[in-house]
Amino acid sequence: MARPRDERQQDLLRPSLEQIIDPGHPLVRLALRMDWGFLEARFGAVYRAGAGQPPLPTRLMAGLAILKHMHALSDEALCARWLENPYFQFFCGEHSFRHDLPFDRSSLTRWRQRMGEERLVALLEESLSVAHGTGALATRDLERVAVDTTVQPKAVAHPTDARLTHRALVKLVALARRNGVQLRQSYLRVAKRAAILVGRYAHAHQFKRARRQLKFLRTRLGRLIRDIARKIEGDEALAARFRPLLLLAQRVLTQEQRQRGRKVYALHAPEVECIGKGKAKAPYEFGCKVSVATPATRPRGGQFVLHARALHGNPFDGHTLKAAIADVEAISGVAVKRIHVDRGYRGHDYADRFKVWITGQVRRVTAAIRKEMRRRAAIEPVIGHLKAGHRMERNYLKGFEGDRANAVLAAAGYNFRLLLRWLALLLRALIQLILPSSPPAARPLPAAQNA
């Protein structure tokens, strides 16, 4: 594959974007502040010079990824907004207003998969660089950080034994029909009825009848697995197609409620984990754990995200602190002097324990440190904004790599959203400084008083 080339130029038959847009718009000012050459160098390292059609321009794809998570848009909504918004087109490097899409919707998916988490971090680095350059973030803010973990839920239905068993049976029957495997019986009709009855009986607290229907479902799934195994025996091509789904179905069939080790919670996303954070509203969440770091001070531009990384395997919070601080220092380029965490990090793995302050700690606490410890709670609304406004509440990206990419892109989108607000405030302050303040006009007196 050839390297990406950006050969876009002004079209004489189309209106120029510079004649349409407002140069003082925050998105325009942000596009002019960003170092697109840095992003091209980082993302261009994936490609190798050679024959083939060159990929889409790096600025176009990076701009689309930023806009998608800045405004919490789906791929379809992003394509529609891009067509009708000249500011979106200017941010992505267009010179003339376009009425057609220069990319395909699936181009976004392929680009994310090609980049991976290790290169998408460049968007987070660039957001912090622009924040530091515009005065929204000071070096002092990067030296004192607060670290916490949260759960990034996956786009899966709430898992139950009946639902998983029924879905495994339906998927196996569909795969067998696509590959021409004649089954002795599909059990689709009776399995659907049994899955419905499990839910009804459980709702009515008739648990003995619910367990009877669940056993019926599992028996039919076991029969189907053995029937398919007999039909594909000796055919390596068919065995290779059926092997992943058969293994998942076998795990669903044999797993128990309180077993140790990994379980299957979704057939289309077997990487999903069950994580209990002790919340009254959501005792258990299904996804992966994410580590987040923000300044423990009050930056002028807002609480920027300094680090976001998906952590698979549901690790203990304290065992993630060392890697989180190393990531913060690698992204910001500033050595961290103070770290503030909650009590879930007791017994952490960070080498210099005198740099770490845990909530409720009394020893070695001065007035300045006590003030920063109170600011540690500011990371909680940041996590809420990441989930509610930047697509971390429900992750639709596939696999382990999708979990990692979504966490980084959500953090980058949140930071760029703060930068838009900061640039708008700077422009407003500049206008107020330049324009003279005129005294308020005197109110005219009523006609009776003038007489």
Secondary structure by P-SEA (a helix, b strand, c coil): cccccccccccccccccccccccccaaaaaaaacaaaaaaaaaacccccccccccccaaaaaaaaaaaaaccccaaaaaaaaaccaaaaaaacccccccccccccaaaaaaaaaacccccaaaaaaaaaaaaaaccccaaaaacccccccccccccccccaaaaaaaaaaaaaaaaaaacccccccaaaaaaaaaaaaaaaaaacaaaaaaaaaaaaaaaaaaaaaaaaaaacccaaaaaaaaaaaaaaaaaaccccccccccccccccccbbbbbccccccccccbbbbbbbbbcccccccccccbbbbbccccccccaaaaaaaaaaaaacccccbbbbcccccccccccccccccccccccccaaaaaaaaacaaaaaaaaaaaacccccccccccaaaaaaaaaaaaaaaaaaaaaaaaaaaaaaaaaacccccccbbbbccccccc
